[in-house]
Amino acid sequence: MPTLIGGSTVWTIANFLVGDVKERIQETLRAASQPVPDVVITDPPRAGLHPQVVKALQELSPRRIIYVSCNPATLARDLALLQDQYDILTVQPFDLFPHTAHTECVVRLERRHRVLTV
């Protein structure tokens, strides 16, 4: 959305919301003035996404979700909850901690296109 600042048009390319995702995502759902984000990047703790966050992501339905995970078990659980709405396009593990069993994983999910039937 363009904004006029000092006689120049300035385009907003990205908005970053920082804070507890449980609260910020609910604010985004309630705010009629906020556009639906194209991309949501999430990096939850080892416990994975809170159930309220999964539900809010399903309601918000961004075009793309980038999920950064440090726990394969909770990543699998959360991806299973999102699989009805999203396709998993890319999974990239990263060994950031050599000589340990820990890996990070980045997953790219894309919203499925719904086919309407009459």
Backbone as a printed PyTorch tensor [residue, N CA C, xyz], in Angstrom:
tensor([[[  0.8460,  -1.1680,   0.0000],
         [  0.0000,   0.0000,   0.0000],
         [  0.8980,   1.2400,   0.0000]],

        [[  0.7100,   2.1570,  -0.9520],
         [  1.5800,   3.3340,  -1.0130],
         [  1.2050,   4.3720,   0.0280]],

        [[  2.2110,   5.1010,   0.4950],
         [  2.0310,   6.1850,   1.4430],
         [  2.8210,   7.3750,   0.9280]],

        [[  2.2780,   8.5670,   1.0530],
         [  2.9650,   9.7710,   0.6260],
         [  3.7240,  10.3460,   1.8120]],

        [[  5.0580,  10.4170,   1.6900],
         [  5.9070,  10.9620,   2.7520],
         [  6.8270,  11.9940,   2.1170]],

        [[  6.7280,  13.2290,   2.5480],
         [  7.6010,  14.2800,   2.0360],
         [  7.5520,  14.4300,   0.5300]],

        [[  6.3850,  14.2650,  -0.0550],
         [  6.2480,  14.4160,  -1.4910],
         [  6.6360,  13.1900,  -2.2920]],

        [[  7.0900,  12.1290,  -1.6250],
         [  7.4790,  10.8960,  -2.3120],
         [  6.5240,   9.7720,  -1.9440]],

        [[  6.2870,   8.8850,  -2.8950],
         [  5.4580,   7.7150,  -2.6300],
         [  6.3350,   6.6110,  -2.0650]],

        [[  5.9570,   6.0890,  -0.9280],
         [  6.7060,   5.0150,  -0.2710],
         [  5.8040,   3.7890,  -0.2130]],

        [[  6.3300,   2.6740,  -0.6620],
         [  5.5730,   1.4200,  -0.6490],
         [  5.9740,   0.5910,   0.5590]],

        [[  4.9790,   0.0310,   1.2180],
         [  5.2420,  -0.8930,   2.3170],
         [  5.3770,  -2.2850,   1.7180]],

        [[  6.5560,  -2.8660,   1.8720],
         [  6.8150,  -4.1800,   1.3000],
         [  6.5350,  -5.2770,   2.3270]],

        [[  6.8490,  -5.0000,   3.5750],
         [  6.6580,  -6.0300,   4.6010],
         [  6.2840,  -5.3700,   5.9230]],

        [[  5.4640,  -6.0600,   6.6650],
         [  5.1390,  -5.6720,   8.0350],
         [  5.5840,  -6.8100,   8.9360]],

        [[  6.2750,  -6.4700,  10.0050],
         [  6.7290,  -7.4710,  10.9460],
         [  6.0030,  -7.2750,  12.2620]],

        [[  5.3850,  -8.3320,  12.7380],
         [  4.7150,  -8.3120,  14.0280],
         [  5.5640,  -9.1270,  14.9820]],

        [[  5.9420,  -8.5140,  16.0920],
         [  6.8150,  -9.1730,  17.0590],
         [  6.0430,  -9.3310,  18.3620]],

        [[  6.1630, -10.4880,  18.9620],
         [  5.5020, -10.7210,  20.2360],
         [  5.0550, -12.1630,  20.3340]],

        [[  4.3000, -12.4530,  21.3640],
         [  3.7650, -13.7940,  21.5570],
         [  2.7800, -14.0790,  20.4400]],

        [[  3.0580, -15.1020,  19.6480],
         [  2.2520, -15.3800,  18.4610],
         [  0.7960, -15.6790,  18.8180]],

        [[  0.5420, -16.2650,  19.9970],
         [ -0.8430, -16.5330,  20.4020],
         [ -1.6490, -15.2480,  20.4710]],

        [[ -1.0190, -14.1700,  20.9360],
         [ -1.7130, -12.8940,  21.0610],
         [ -1.7280, -12.1360,  19.7330]],

        [[ -0.5990, -12.0730,  19.0600],
         [ -0.4890, -11.2690,  17.8370],
         [ -1.3390, -11.8350,  16.7010]],

        [[ -1.4230, -13.1460,  16.6010],
         [ -2.2120, -13.7220,  15.5160],
         [ -3.7020, -13.5020,  15.7690]],

        [[ -4.1170, -13.5180,  17.0190],
         [ -5.5150, -13.2240,  17.3450],
         [ -5.8460, -11.7620,  17.0270]],

        [[ -4.8960, -10.8460,  17.2990],
         [ -5.0880,  -9.4310,  16.9620],
         [ -5.2590,  -9.2760,  15.4500]],

        [[ -4.4630,  -9.9990,  14.6910],
         [ -4.5290,  -9.9200,  13.2310],
         [ -5.8660, -10.4410,  12.7310]],

        [[ -6.3600, -11.5160,  13.3340],
         [ -7.6590, -12.0530,  12.9230],
         [ -8.7900, -11.0630,  13.2060]],

        [[ -8.6840, -10.3440,  14.3230],
         [ -9.7580,  -9.4170,  14.7260],
         [ -9.6930,  -8.0810,  13.9910]],

        [[ -8.5070,  -7.6820,  13.5440],
         [ -8.3290,  -6.3530,  12.9430],
         [ -8.7900,  -6.3460,  11.4900]],

        [[ -9.8910,  -5.6820,  11.2530],
         [-10.4160,  -5.6080,   9.8850],
         [ -9.4930,  -4.7970,   8.9850]],

        [[ -8.7330,  -3.8700,   9.5800],
         [ -7.8530,  -3.0180,   8.7810],
         [ -6.5640,  -3.7400,   8.3600]],

        [[ -6.2520,  -4.8410,   9.0080],
         [ -5.0370,  -5.5910,   8.6760],
         [ -5.3090,  -6.4990,   7.4850]],

        [[ -4.4880,  -6.4250,   6.4380],
         [ -4.6600,  -7.3790,   5.3370],
         [ -4.1840,  -8.7660,   5.7660]],

        [[ -4.7280,  -9.7810,   5.1180],
         [ -4.2740, -11.1500,   5.3950],
         [ -2.8440, -11.2700,   4.8920]],

        [[ -1.9320, -11.7410,   5.7170],
         [ -0.5410, -11.8320,   5.2630],
         [ -0.3860, -12.8700,   4.1510]],

        [[  0.5320, -12.5920,   3.2330],
         [  0.8600, -13.5590,   2.1840],
         [  1.6750, -14.7000,   2.7640]],

        [[  2.5790, -14.3590,   3.6870],
         [  3.5000, -15.3450,   4.2530],
         [  3.5300, -15.1830,   5.7660]],

        [[  3.4870, -16.3080,   6.4720],
         [  3.6910, -16.3240,   7.9180],
         [  4.9200, -17.1850,   8.1790]],

        [[  5.8670, -16.6310,   8.9170],
         [  7.0640, -17.3790,   9.3030],
         [  6.9410, -17.6720,  10.7830]],

        [[  7.0520, -18.9340,  11.1330],
         [  6.9320, -19.3180,  12.5330],
         [  8.1180, -20.1800,  12.9430]],

        [[  8.6090, -19.9390,  14.1450],
         [  9.7350, -20.6800,  14.7170],
         [  9.3780, -20.9940,  16.1680]],

        [[  8.5040, -22.0010,  16.3510],
         [  8.0050, -22.2770,  17.7040],
         [  9.0680, -22.9310,  18.5940]],

        [[  8.8110, -22.9700,  19.9030],
         [  9.7040, -23.6940,  20.8090],
         [  9.6090, -25.2030,  20.5560]],

        [[ 10.4040, -25.9690,  21.2640],
         [ 10.4270, -27.4300,  21.0610],
         [  9.0460, -28.0620,  21.2180]],

        [[  8.1780, -27.4420,  21.9900],
         [  6.8270, -27.9740,  22.1970],
         [  5.9540, -27.8220,  20.9560]],

        [[  6.4170, -27.0860,  19.9560],
         [  5.6440, -26.9120,  18.7280],
         [  4.6370, -25.7880,  18.8500]],

        [[  3.7770, -25.6850,  17.8380],
         [  2.7700, -24.6300,  17.8110],
         [  1.6840, -24.8950,  18.8520]],

        [[  1.3010, -23.8610,  19.5390],
         [  0.1920, -23.9470,  20.4900],
         [ -1.0790, -24.2470,  19.6860]],

        [[ -2.0070, -25.0580,  20.2050],
         [ -3.2410, -25.3620,  19.4760],
         [ -4.0130, -24.1240,  19.0150]],

        [[ -3.9880, -23.0410,  19.8110],
         [ -4.6600, -21.7990,  19.4130],
         [ -4.0010, -21.2040,  18.1660]],

        [[ -2.6820, -21.3680,  18.0520],
         [ -1.9550, -20.8240,  16.9000],
         [ -2.2890, -21.6360,  15.6510]],

        [[ -2.3550, -22.9530,  15.7820],
         [ -2.7180, -23.7930,  14.6340],
         [ -4.1050, -23.4030,  14.1390]],

        [[ -5.0450, -23.2550,  15.0680],
         [ -6.4190, -22.8810,  14.6990],
         [ -6.4450, -21.5120,  14.0260]],

        [[ -5.6980, -20.5690,  14.5750],
         [ -5.6540, -19.2190,  13.9970],
         [ -5.0150, -19.2320,  12.6120]],

        [[ -3.9740, -20.0300,  12.4140],
         [ -3.3640, -20.1400,  11.0870],
         [ -4.3600, -20.7070,  10.0770]],

        [[ -5.1430, -21.6800,  10.5150],
         [ -6.1580, -22.2560,   9.6290],
         [ -7.2110, -21.2100,   9.2630]],

        [[ -7.5910, -20.3710,  10.2190],
         [ -8.5800, -19.3220,   9.9570],
         [ -7.9900, -18.2100,   9.0940]],

        [[ -6.7740, -17.8140,   9.4100],
         [ -6.1000, -16.7410,   8.6850],
         [ -5.8000, -17.1560,   7.2490]],

        [[ -5.4030, -18.3980,   7.0780],
         [ -5.1590, -18.9990,   5.7750],
         [ -4.2060, -18.2000,   4.8850]],

        [[ -2.9820, -17.9200,   5.3780],
         [ -2.0230, -17.2250,   4.5140],
         [ -1.6490, -18.1120,   3.3280]],

        [[ -1.1920, -17.4870,   2.2620],
         [ -0.8170, -18.2260,   1.0530],
         [  0.3440, -19.1870,   1.3330]],

        [[  1.2750, -18.7610,   2.1650],
         [  2.4550, -19.5740,   2.4370],
         [  2.7870, -19.5230,   3.9330]],

        [[  3.2510, -20.6470,   4.4580],
         [  3.7680, -20.7190,   5.8240],
         [  5.1770, -21.2730,   5.7390]],

        [[  6.1040, -20.5860,   6.3810],
         [  7.4630, -21.0970,   6.5450],
         [  7.5790, -21.5020,   8.0080]],

        [[  7.8290, -22.7750,   8.2310],
         [  7.8570, -23.3330,   9.5860],
         [  9.2930, -23.7740,   9.8810]],

        [[  9.8970, -23.1670,  10.8850],
         [ 11.2450, -23.5320,  11.3170],
         [ 11.0900, -24.3440,  12.5930]],

        [[ 11.6560, -25.5520,  12.5950],
         [ 11.4390, -26.4410,  13.7330],
         [ 12.7550, -27.0160,  14.2560]],

        [[ 12.8160, -27.1800,  15.5650],
         [ 13.9630, -27.8520,  16.1880],
         [ 13.5510, -29.1990,  16.7730]],

        [[ 12.3040, -29.6190,  16.5160],
         [ 11.8230, -30.8790,  17.0810],
         [ 11.0100, -31.6210,  16.0170]],

        [[ 11.5820, -32.6810,  15.4270],
         [ 10.8720, -33.4070,  14.3640],
         [  9.5160, -33.9690,  14.7940]],

        [[  9.3790, -34.3540,  16.0550],
         [  8.1160, -34.9400,  16.5210],
         [  6.9910, -33.9020,  16.5160]],

        [[  7.2490, -32.7150,  17.0680],
         [  6.1950, -31.6980,  17.0840],
         [  5.9890, -31.1020,  15.6890]],

        [[  7.0310, -31.0810,  14.8730],
         [  6.8700, -30.6470,  13.4840],
         [  5.8940, -31.5780,  12.7660]],

        [[  6.0880, -32.8870,  12.9090],
         [  5.1860, -33.8560,  12.2660],
         [  3.7550, -33.6890,  12.7760]],

        [[  3.5970, -33.4840,  14.0630],
         [  2.2570, -33.2860,  14.6440],
         [  1.5810, -32.0570,  14.0420]],

        [[  2.3170, -30.9390,  13.9880],
         [  1.7360, -29.6930,  13.4870],
         [  1.4500, -29.7640,  11.9900]],

        [[  2.3380, -30.3930,  11.2320],
         [  2.0930, -30.5380,   9.7920],
         [  0.8510, -31.3910,   9.5370]],

        [[  0.6410, -32.4150,  10.3640],
         [ -0.5630, -33.2490,  10.2230],
         [ -1.8220, -32.4100,  10.4600]],

        [[ -1.7570, -31.4490,  11.3850],
         [ -2.9130, -30.5890,  11.6630],
         [ -3.1880, -29.6080,  10.5240]],

        [[ -2.1570, -29.2710,   9.7610],
         [ -2.3000, -28.3020,   8.6690],
         [ -2.4830, -28.9520,   7.3010]],

        [[ -2.3820, -30.2710,   7.2320],
         [ -2.3400, -30.9480,   5.9310],
         [ -3.6230, -30.8430,   5.1150]],

        [[ -4.7580, -30.5970,   5.7390],
         [ -5.9990, -30.4610,   4.9690],
         [ -6.0210, -29.1800,   4.1410]],

        [[ -5.2940, -28.1680,   4.5960],
         [ -5.3140, -26.8580,   3.9510],
         [ -4.0350, -26.5460,   3.1750]],

        [[ -2.9400, -27.2390,   3.4960],
         [ -1.6340, -26.8820,   2.9430],
         [ -0.9130, -28.0910,   2.3580]],

        [[ -0.1640, -27.8190,   1.2810],
         [  0.7430, -28.8050,   0.7090],
         [  2.1450, -28.5040,   1.2080]],

        [[  2.8810, -29.5560,   1.5100],
         [  4.2780, -29.4030,   1.9020],
         [  5.1010, -29.4220,   0.6190]],

        [[  5.7460, -28.2900,   0.3120],
         [  6.5120, -28.1960,  -0.9200],
         [  7.9930, -28.4970,  -0.7240]],

        [[  8.5480, -28.0600,   0.3950],
         [  9.9800, -28.2320,   0.6300],
         [ 10.2200, -28.5370,   2.0980]],

        [[ 11.1060, -29.4800,   2.3450],
         [ 11.5760, -29.7600,   3.7000],
         [ 13.0980, -29.7650,   3.6270]],

        [[ 13.7390, -28.8970,   4.3990],
         [ 15.1920, -28.8040,   4.3700],
         [ 15.7450, -28.9100,   5.7850]],

        [[ 16.3680, -30.0480,   6.1090],
         [ 17.0050, -30.1580,   7.4290],
         [ 18.3640, -29.4620,   7.4250]],

        [[ 18.7450, -28.9460,   8.5830],
         [ 20.0340, -28.2940,   8.7670],
         [ 20.6970, -28.8660,  10.0130]],

        [[ 21.9270, -29.2900,   9.8680],
         [ 22.6880, -29.7900,  11.0150],
         [ 23.5020, -28.6330,  11.5780]],

        [[ 22.8770, -27.8600,  12.4460],
         [ 23.5430, -26.7150,  13.0480],
         [ 24.3600, -27.0980,  14.2770]],

        [[ 24.1600, -28.3140,  14.7460],
         [ 24.8360, -28.7670,  15.9490],
         [ 25.5510, -30.0860,  15.6640]],

        [[ 26.6870, -30.0360,  14.9610],
         [ 27.3950, -31.2730,  14.6000],
         [ 27.7100, -32.1220,  15.8330]],

        [[ 27.7220, -33.4150,  15.5970],
         [ 28.0530, -34.4020,  16.6340],
         [ 27.0000, -34.4770,  17.7370]],

        [[ 25.7830, -33.9990,  17.4250],
         [ 24.6520, -34.1620,  18.3420],
         [ 23.4890, -34.7160,  17.5310]],

        [[ 22.4490, -35.1050,  18.2080],
         [ 21.2660, -35.6390,  17.5330],
         [ 20.3050, -34.5310,  17.1010]],

        [[ 20.6240, -33.2780,  17.3860],
         [ 19.7140, -32.1680,  17.1140],
         [ 19.8700, -31.6400,  15.6910]],

        [[ 18.7440, -31.4340,  15.0310],
         [ 18.7380, -30.7970,  13.7160],
         [ 17.6240, -29.7570,  13.6830]],

        [[ 17.8230, -28.7460,  12.8830],
         [ 16.7810, -27.7690,  12.5970],
         [ 16.1660, -28.1690,  11.2660]],

        [[ 14.9390, -27.8130,  11.0560],
         [ 14.2730, -28.1550,   9.8070],
         [ 13.4080, -26.9660,   9.3790]],

        [[ 13.4990, -26.6040,   8.1030],
         [ 12.6730, -25.5370,   7.5620],
         [ 11.7270, -26.1560,   6.5420]],

        [[ 10.4380, -25.8630,   6.7040],
         [  9.4120, -26.4360,   5.8310],
         [  8.6570, -25.2960,   5.1600]],

        [[  8.4510, -25.4430,   3.8570],
         [  7.6490, -24.4750,   3.0970],
         [  6.3060, -25.1170,   2.7760]],

        [[  5.2380, -24.4890,   3.2730],
         [  3.8760, -24.9540,   3.0120],
         [  3.1640, -23.9310,   2.1380]],

        [[  2.3920, -24.4120,   1.1810],
         [  1.5900, -23.5440,   0.3130],
         [  0.1210, -23.9220,   0.4670]],

        [[ -0.7230, -22.9080,   0.5730],
         [ -2.1640, -23.1430,   0.6990],
         [ -2.6740, -23.8370,  -0.5650]],

        [[ -3.5000, -24.8260,  -0.3670],
         [ -4.1100, -25.5200,  -1.4930],
         [ -5.1420, -24.6300,  -2.1560]],

        [[ -5.2300, -24.7550,  -3.4580],
         [ -6.2840, -24.0540,  -4.1920],
         [ -7.5350, -24.9040,  -4.0810]],

        [[ -8.5900, -24.2830,  -3.6370],
         [ -9.8380, -25.0050,  -3.4890],
         [-10.5990, -25.0050,  -4.8060]],

        [[-11.1010, -26.1470,  -5.1740],
         [-11.9330, -26.2730,  -6.3560],
         [-13.3710, -26.2600,  -5.9040]],

        [[-14.1180, -25.2770,  -6.3680],
         [-15.5240, -25.1810,  -5.9840],
         [-16.3570, -26.0390,  -6.9080]],

        [[-17.2210, -26.8410,  -6.3260],
         [-18.1170, -27.6720,  -7.1290],
         [-19.5390, -27.1690,  -6.9480]],

        [[-20.2930, -27.2500,  -7.9910],
         [-21.6760, -26.7570,  -7.9450],
         [-22.6290, -27.9170,  -8.0170]]])
